[in-house]
Structures are given as C-alpha cells and as structure tokens.
Amino acid sequence: MSELNESEVKLEALLGIINSSARQAIAEYKKTGYGVPSADATTFHPLDMATDTLALKRAIRLLEGAYHQLSAILAPPQHTVMNFVCNYNWACTNVALRARLADVLDQHPEGLSVDRLADAVDLDKSKTARILRALSIMGCFKEVERDVFANTRLSLILKSANNTGCFAQLHSTDGPKFAGVLYETMIDQEFSRSHEVDKAPRVFASSKEGNKDNLWEMMENNEEQRDLFHRAMLGHSDMLGASAVLHQYPWDGISSVVDVGSGIGAISVPLAKMFPHLRITNHDLPEVIVQARIAWQKDAPEALLDGRVEFVPINFFEDVPVVGKDVYYLKHIIHNWPDVEATTILRNIRKAMRPDSVLLIHDCVLFHTLQEPGVGTNGLTIAPEPMLPNFGAGSHRTYQTDMTMWLVLNSKERTLDELKILGQVPSSTSANAGLALTQVYDLVETMVMEFRIAQS
Ligand SMILES: C[S@@+](CC[C@H](N)C(=O)[O-])C[C@H]1O[C@@H](n2cnc3c(N)ncnc32)[C@H](O)[C@@H]1O
C-alpha cells in the first residue's frame, strides 16, 4: 500500500476522532443501564434529562467538530457554502412549534395521517406535509407510513411543555428578523460603530415597526413575553448543559449563594434541591422576582417553607446586592451587556463582597481558532490535531450565542482575557482591589469563572 501524504494523514486522523468520540458517546449512554438511543425512539433517553452530561458533551463536541471538518474537506466548496445559507430548518421548526404539531402527534404514538393532523391545527395539508418531510430528513418527526407521521425523540422537544422548545420558538420567530438587518446595522451611521444596548440590530429591526424599546424595556410591560423569555432561559440552560455546575463546583463547602439576575431559577432551584444546606438569595428586577417566587412555589416549595430562600428585587446598575455572602453567581448576565454596563454590575457586586467572598461568572467563552497560551493547561481542553484548537464546528453554539448577544443586545460573549480585564474593576475604596480570576471550570459549552478579591 502506498504511503499516505500529509492531507490523507489528516483525513485518517479525523476519521479516527469520529470513530473514537462516537464510541465514547455510546459508552456514556450505556453507563446509564438503558442502552443507546435509537433513531426510532419515541421517548427521551434518561441521559437526555440528566443534569451532568459533561462526558457526553465532550464526546459530541469532538464528533461534531471532526465530521464538519471532514465533510468541508471532502465536499465541493459550493456545496458546503450553500449549506450555510440554504437552510430553512429554523422556519419549518417555527411552524411546527407554533402550530403545536408535536402536541397533536403526542396523542397518536402510532402515527397520524397528515390530513388529520393538518385539520387538527387548521393548516393546509400539502404544505404541512412539506414541513414534516423537511424536518423528518433531520430525524425530527418520522413518516411511519406514506403520509402518516409520528413524533421522534427530537420532535418531543417541540411540545409546548418543553422549555427548550420554548427557547426554539423565541429564537426562530425573532432571530431571523434581527439577523436580516445585520449588514444594514453595520453600515448605518447611527448603529455601525455603537456598542450601546439601544443600538442592537433588534432595535434597528423593531424601530421600522415604530418600537425603539430594548429587550428589557419591552419585557417590563409585556407579561406574556416575559413568561416566554424566562421559560426559554430554563431551556437555554438545558440545551447548554449548564446544570453541570451543580456537580462540578464544590457547593458542599459553601453556606450562602446570591443568584444575581436569577430569572426564575434555572440554576438556583436545582441548587436548592441538591444542596438543602444552602441559603439562597434571588436578585432580579421587581417584575421578574414576582414570577420567580411563583416558579419556586411550584418547583421547590420545601425551600420556601424552610425559609432558606429569599427574593430581593434589585436593579444591578443602581443597587448593591445583599452584602457579605459566600458566593455571588451570575449566569448569562455579563454576556448580556457591553463592557461599560458589565463593569458597573461587577463594581456593585464587588462592594457587597466580603474579603473571602467568591464571584462566579457562568457564561460561554470564546477561544481563538489558533492555539492560545495557557489553553490546554489548567483544565482547559484543546482539540486534538488536525482539528482547530477550539474544536471548530464542535463549538458552533458558543459562536452562535455570541451572534445572538450581538443581534439582540449589542453585547457579546468574551474570551478569558476579556473577562479577566473586566474583573479588574477597581473598588470604590482601593484602586488595587479588583477581582482576580482564580479558577476556571470547563463545562464544555459554558464555563464557570471564579474570581476573588485580588491581593494587592
Ligand atoms: C439572560 S437572563 C439570565 C437569567 C438566569 N441567570 C439564567 O441563567 O437563566 C438575564 C437576567 O437578567 C435580569 N436583568 C436584566 N436587567 C436587570 C437589571 N437592571 N437588574 C437586575 N436584573 C436584571 C433579567 O430580568 C434576566 O432575568
């Protein structure tokens, strides 16, 4: 057999990564004792709902990164580039969500004819069939007989009770409107070089309809949108596997946690359930705190009865959080804001911290496509060659989340260095006592950055 040239060696290496990462994923499913999921599954696998999926996520990051890279090398370039843009899965998913196709099919596990399904949701039969077929080729819904469709493990996410489905609905309804004006905002005199929240593509798109409110202003007076948003945040956490923080951070040694910008408790509710010794403060805007209390009453009534949770409205730009607690936890807060606002939030938290308090920033983190100093050490993983060090398309959602932050809030995901710089906010009393990054917990799609008051 002739020797492989350098390009062939790289292709073989990618094939090897695909093989080994898929086997790692299979092993993770088997560890549960429930075997592997099948393409025909009509129920969730127990691992789909688990809070600690780090090992599976690591394997999938390699698998997705390697197969995208392999396919981009082997497919004609025009094929790959058109795959970027010729993709209406978001629109078909949006129809399925809004028409509640998965809810109807849930009543018919054996399948339902497209005629009856379309009648049930009052849509055109042949158009409904086209939507279902476009999604079925991706494994979302399946045609069990000609023109008879049933749910799959993927389409169950589109049921109205599913929080990730709720996130998908919000994203697929609004995201394309904002993305559609991205270039216009980049050449508009007022918007192009602005990093203010009020100059987000979302505001540009909405102002055409006569509405200039930013996201938070819009939700203040719209209870329905606020409800949807906070349910979507629970789904967002599920999608990213953010609850791994429950298992990876040493909560046993902590007594009190302040969830700054808690929403309705994506992490603080399961935290209270897993660690009943913790005293938890929920901080958010007044109207959200009302919703949070209702959510806690439903999901963790025991914590309310025990008096180990409190609900304190704040505006984190103006108010200092409750003082002197062990941990100040911010999940998906700093990424919502441009640097000026993010610094104000951190400065206010810094004022509340005891000398030994800890600040945890839990966000997605961007890594460059070239290897960076320090990455690959300190527990931060770097992809094996010939993959891009940041896992390439295996990190797709981190980079898409960065785009979402830009589109909706004119904000961004940050690199570790950018976060370190943000942490150095001077306190009001000492120019040297900023916050130093002391540890990073790599949760694959998100990271938890631990900051402590810097020793001057
Ligand atoms: C992206 S959500 C994250 C919620 C929650 N931490 C999570 O991860 O699900 C951002 C949160 O910041 C809150 N927020 C926005 N502006 C705020 C302000 N000025 N003061 C306090 N909270 C605010 C929002 O109400 C929302 O709950």
The ligand as an SDF file (V2000), in Angstrom:
LIG
                    3D

 27 29  0  0  0  0  0  0  0  0999 V2000
  -30.3320   36.0830   30.2420 C   0  0  0  0  0  0  0  0  0  0  0  0
  -31.2740   36.2170   31.6900 S   0  0  0  0  0  0  0  0  0  0  0  0
  -30.4310   35.0600   32.7480 C   0  0  0  0  0  0  0  0  0  0  0  0
  -31.3050   34.5710   33.8660 C   0  0  0  0  0  0  0  0  0  0  0  0
  -30.6930   33.4670   34.7160 C   0  0  0  0  0  0  0  0  0  0  0  0
  -29.4760   33.8940   35.3650 N   0  0  0  0  0  0  0  0  0  0  0  0
  -30.4340   32.2420   33.8700 C   0  0  0  0  0  0  0  0  0  0  0  0
  -29.2790   31.9300   33.6010 O   0  0  0  0  0  0  0  0  0  0  0  0
  -31.4060   31.6040   33.4550 O   0  0  0  0  0  0  0  0  0  0  0  0
  -30.7810   37.7900   32.3410 C   0  0  0  0  0  0  0  0  0  0  0  0
  -31.4860   38.1910   33.6230 C   0  0  0  0  0  0  0  0  0  0  0  0
  -31.0180   39.4970   33.9950 O   0  0  0  0  0  0  0  0  0  0  0  0
  -32.1380   40.2040   34.5280 C   0  0  0  0  0  0  0  0  0  0  0  0
  -31.9000   41.6520   34.4490 N   0  0  0  0  0  0  0  0  0  0  0  0
  -31.8620   42.4450   33.3520 C   0  0  0  0  0  0  0  0  0  0  0  0
  -31.6300   43.7210   33.7000 N   0  0  0  0  0  0  0  0  0  0  0  0
  -31.5150   43.7410   35.0570 C   0  0  0  0  0  0  0  0  0  0  0  0
  -31.2550   44.7760   35.9990 C   0  0  0  0  0  0  0  0  0  0  0  0
  -31.0720   46.0350   35.5920 N   0  0  0  0  0  0  0  0  0  0  0  0
  -31.1840   44.4400   37.3040 N   0  0  0  0  0  0  0  0  0  0  0  0
  -31.3770   43.1500   37.7110 C   0  0  0  0  0  0  0  0  0  0  0  0
  -31.6170   42.1180   36.8510 N   0  0  0  0  0  0  0  0  0  0  0  0
  -31.6870   42.4240   35.5430 C   0  0  0  0  0  0  0  0  0  0  0  0
  -33.2740   39.7660   33.6280 C   0  0  0  0  0  0  0  0  0  0  0  0
  -34.5390   40.0310   34.1700 O   0  0  0  0  0  0  0  0  0  0  0  0
  -32.9780   38.2830   33.4670 C   0  0  0  0  0  0  0  0  0  0  0  0
  -33.5980   37.5110   34.4500 O   0  0  0  0  0  0  0  0  0  0  0  0
  1  2  1  0
  2  3  1  0
  2 10  1  0
  3  4  1  0
  4  5  1  0
  5  6  1  0
  5  7  1  0
  7  8  2  0
  7  9  1  0
 10 11  1  0
 11 12  1  0
 11 26  1  0
 12 13  1  0
 13 14  1  0
 13 24  1  0
 14 15  1  0
 14 23  1  0
 15 16  2  0
 16 17  1  0
 17 18  1  0
 17 23  2  0
 18 19  1  0
 18 20  2  0
 20 21  1  0
 21 22  2  0
 22 23  1  0
 24 25  1  0
 24 26  1  0
 26 27  1  0
M  CHG  2   2   1   9  -1
M  END
$$$$
